[in-house]
Amino acid sequence: MDFSKPGEYQRFLESGIWKDRCEKYVEFMIERLYEIEADRGLFVAAS
């Protein structure tokens, strides 16, 4: 995509691609943080 072209950025926003990719990235990072925490035992579970 070339955002310098008129209307291209608006089409990108309307397509929803950005939202899908952003949500998938956030999910990936949350899973990764849980893996790191489990490997290192950084947090103690609340009782």
MODELLER restraints for C-alpha pairs under 7 A, 6 or more apart:
rsr = mdl.restraints
at = mdl.atoms
rsr.add(forms.Gaussian(group=physical.xy_distance, feature=features.Distance(at['CA:2:A'], at['CA:8:A']), mean=6.64, stdev=0.5))
rsr.add(forms.Gaussian(group=physical.xy_distance, feature=features.Distance(at['CA:3:A'], at['CA:9:A']), mean=5.17, stdev=0.5))
rsr.add(forms.Gaussian(group=physical.xy_distance, feature=features.Distance(at['CA:37:A'], at['CA:43:A']), mean=6.85, stdev=0.5))
